[in-house]
Amino acid sequence: MKGLATDLARLVSGVRVRADTEDLFSYSSDATRYFVSHMPDAVVLPDTTEQVSKVVRYAFDHDIPLTPRGAGSGLSAGCTPIRGGIVLDMKRMRRIVDINRGNMTATVEAGVVLSAFHRAVEKQRLFYPPDPQSMDVCTIGGNVATQAGGPHGVKYGTTKNYVLGLEVVLPDGEVINTGGVCVKQSTGYDLTHLLTGSEGTLGVITRANLRLLPLPPSHRTVVVICKTVDQAAEMVSEIIAAGTVPARLEYLPQGAIALMNQFISPPLTMDGQACLLMDIDGSKTQIEEDSSEIRALSNSMGAMDVRVIEDEKEAETYWKARRNLHSSILAVFRRAIVEDVTVPRNRIPEFVRAVQDISASLGTFIGMGGHAGDGNVHPNIILDEITEETEKKAQVAVERIIRAGLELGGTISGEHGIGLHKARFLAWELGEAQIELLKRVKAAFDPKGIMNPGKIWEHGG
Amino acid sequence: MLDLRTYKAAMDKCCDCGFCQATCPVFLEDLLETHVARARMALIRACLLEGTHPVTERLREVVGRCLLCTSCVQTCPARLPVDEIVVAARHQLQQQNSRGRLRRRMTRKFMKERGFRGLVGKAGRLARSMGLGPEELPPPARKRFEELRRGVISPKGEIRARVAYYVGCATNTFYPETALDVVRVLAHNGIEVLLPEGLVCCGMPALGEGDLETAQELVRTNIRVLSRQDVDAIVTDCTSCGLVLKTKTVKVLPEDDELREQATLLSPKIHEITDYLSQIGLTEEPSSVPGKLTYHMPCHRSWTPTMDDAPRNILRSIPKTEFVEMEYPERCCGGGGTFFMDYKELSEGIRSHKIEDIDHTGARTVVTQCPSCRSYMSPMLKEREVMHPVSFLARAYGFRPDA
């Protein structure tokens, strides 16, 4: 686009605009480059909401597509600029504006890195639960836009449960503040939660007001070794039903542990087919009680072993290994399509069996592992060879997995968002009427269709 | 490391997770994704391996703007050898320093002669005394360590072990007192120290330039000399030298090189000095040294699993040590060997966070093994002293610095 970089430089400043091919290349995909990438025409790195507003206004006036971007660690091509245009890299806007212990809230700019935010609130004995695996790089803005989850979802819910208000730049450049900092607010349409999960298609999130909790005084990591995959799956729903909800409840088959053992120190040796990795939090007394109950329950269901990881450093290696799992899988196998189908927790055993059947009938290896505690067990379709046949089979597997999940009352995406990858399935879950309504909402916000076009629904934008 | 093509399989393993953004000092300062491992490797692949994009000045800039600190390698879930890929890319690009031929010649001379000798040394001292040159480059010492000690230094009593001491060039030239402390502390604890003749620079500066030909020459010389030593271990004071000697020598040599086997045999013998002392244990009890101190972890760490904690173990063995951990001990200081000379603003930006962290500890003394970190941080640590942990231990033994 001729003159685009020059115009943008006038709006922000020369150093905050990049248009060299090499820079455009670097911003042409998220963590799914293998799947799709597309160069933008310019990258802008704003420092303030005012700058964002100016750039958005410019894009609006000139009908230029605009794609906001956090860390670019997303798994659904949400920030891949498939129609080109401007990428707005929000990472320079990374101030933690306020942490208010009296109100138990915080206000942060969109580019704040999640684990930096965790550290800051924990220093004040406060707690922001959402913990997606990419926390060391992902940003709050990205979390809000994709409705990010993580293992803490089982007990604490996900990002949507913690967003109280947003500062957003609308597609015409107007800046609005939705919601506020009150934990209770009832003022008509809840734009805050409409924008949460809107994947950059309704506006640019520049700030978020977030709800905090008191920091649990202690926590403990426990590993339950299960004989079979089925046993582990059954145990998940029993643990939830018993009411002793751990803070994290991850289901990990043998294969996942084998990969994770690169990082677990000392490595976990287990004979069972799968294990449950959990984190129990609360006061010391509560932890003791919960641990005993879980131990009793696991043993009554025939678990092979229940191990408490006493050493904090050792326990941390388990969770670090868990964060690295997705990348570890892709370091070994040529391709792995990670699905985000989520089902109600009590239907996990059926879902696990359904996925096993799909895997067997297609002859495609499908691993499963993840946030079983909230029904989000991430089937991983693993291709060791990439041929036309294997890719076709993988697509069939994806479709069958989604159908199976929906039949069990689930959803096609628990935490990664729709982006581009799942757009063609959205109608299966929402139905045409709902999708038409979404399109009308989109048109109301973004009549020119400049905000992250081509995402969420088929032929979207 | 010679051929970028040998890294294609490794680059295939990058799944674009972007986790390298968590620790890359350059990225955390620039906040531009082009400057982090994920994009850098993708660009190297596209431009230098696949040829789908042309080689431009911007590409050279991207390939050059890397400290080779290996933070990304340590953070990457697939442990991709990003530093080696960057070195191979620099080699392929035949990066000529923008710094010019004179500096290139000086660097080669420095590496072959283990520092600045004779007239060059004098000139360096004179220049620094006149305030010329960057503050972060200390004046060359009047006498290099090689001129102060030679041969074998034996302990007074029983010999527990024999080691060869590989003194880093920077230590040799700028901080010979550190090397003296290494030798004294070893001898004091019953370890005989051999100072082999004919050693040259480990080659780290050459690798940094992608000058693999010079690096090979240096590695070959060092492998030959070190293989001849009849010792239990080879210790070094400089963590970058150790990184090269332990993990890079094999990769620098061509596949069919006869010295590859020797290099492989030498690797397990390479130890950083505090790691070695921590493993073999001190026989002599040190006395307490007053004053708060903190430990800056050099980026070229973790090439042995035990070395991260080794300095802390040594410091804890000194009674009543007021050791304070800074908030991010592993965060880069920005020096990067000679990197800071070409990326002044960037390095200073990176450094500022480290200095702030140190200021918050209230420590009077900062210990670190890396002479480059030491010289780069020192100008910003007025009224504090920066030294190698072994020197702190030497002080605890009551050794006075040589005149």
Chai-1 contact restraints between the chains, C-beta under 6 A:
chainA,res_idxA,chainB,res_idxB,connection_type,confidence,min_distance_angstrom,max_distance_angstrom,comment,restraint_id
A,D20,B,R58,contact,1.0,0.0,6.0,A-B,restraint_1
A,E22,B,T34,contact,1.0,0.0,6.0,A-B,restraint_2
A,E22,B,L43,contact,1.0,0.0,6.0,A-B,restraint_3
A,E22,B,R58,contact,1.0,0.0,6.0,A-B,restraint_4
A,E22,B,L59,contact,1.0,0.0,6.0,A-B,restraint_5
A,E22,B,V62,contact,1.0,0.0,6.0,A-B,restraint_6
A,D23,B,T34,contact,1.0,0.0,6.0,A-B,restraint_7
A,S26,B,E33,contact,1.0,0.0,6.0,A-B,restraint_8
A,S26,B,T34,contact,1.0,0.0,6.0,A-B,restraint_9
A,S26,B,A39,contact,1.0,0.0,6.0,A-B,restraint_10
A,A31,B,D16,contact,1.0,0.0,6.0,A-B,restraint_11
A,A31,B,C17,contact,1.0,0.0,6.0,A-B,restraint_12
A,A31,B,G18,contact,1.0,0.0,6.0,A-B,restraint_13
A,R33,B,D16,contact,1.0,0.0,6.0,A-B,restraint_14
A,A71,B,G18,contact,1.0,0.0,6.0,A-B,restraint_15
A,A71,B,Q21,contact,1.0,0.0,6.0,A-B,restraint_16
A,G72,B,G18,contact,1.0,0.0,6.0,A-B,restraint_17
A,S73,B,G18,contact,1.0,0.0,6.0,A-B,restraint_18
A,K91,B,L31,contact,1.0,0.0,6.0,A-B,restraint_19
A,R92,B,L31,contact,1.0,0.0,6.0,A-B,restraint_20
A,D136,B,A22,contact,1.0,0.0,6.0,A-B,restraint_21
A,V137,B,G18,contact,1.0,0.0,6.0,A-B,restraint_22
A,V137,B,F19,contact,1.0,0.0,6.0,A-B,restraint_23
A,V137,B,Q21,contact,1.0,0.0,6.0,A-B,restraint_24
A,V137,B,A22,contact,1.0,0.0,6.0,A-B,restraint_25
A,N324,B,P77,contact,1.0,0.0,6.0,A-B,restraint_26
A,S327,B,C15,contact,1.0,0.0,6.0,A-B,restraint_27
A,S327,B,C17,contact,1.0,0.0,6.0,A-B,restraint_28
A,S327,B,P77,contact,1.0,0.0,6.0,A-B,restraint_29
A,S327,B,A78,contact,1.0,0.0,6.0,A-B,restraint_30
A,S328,B,P77,contact,1.0,0.0,6.0,A-B,restraint_31
A,L330,B,C15,contact,1.0,0.0,6.0,A-B,restraint_32
A,A331,B,K13,contact,1.0,0.0,6.0,A-B,restraint_33
A,A331,B,A78,contact,1.0,0.0,6.0,A-B,restraint_34
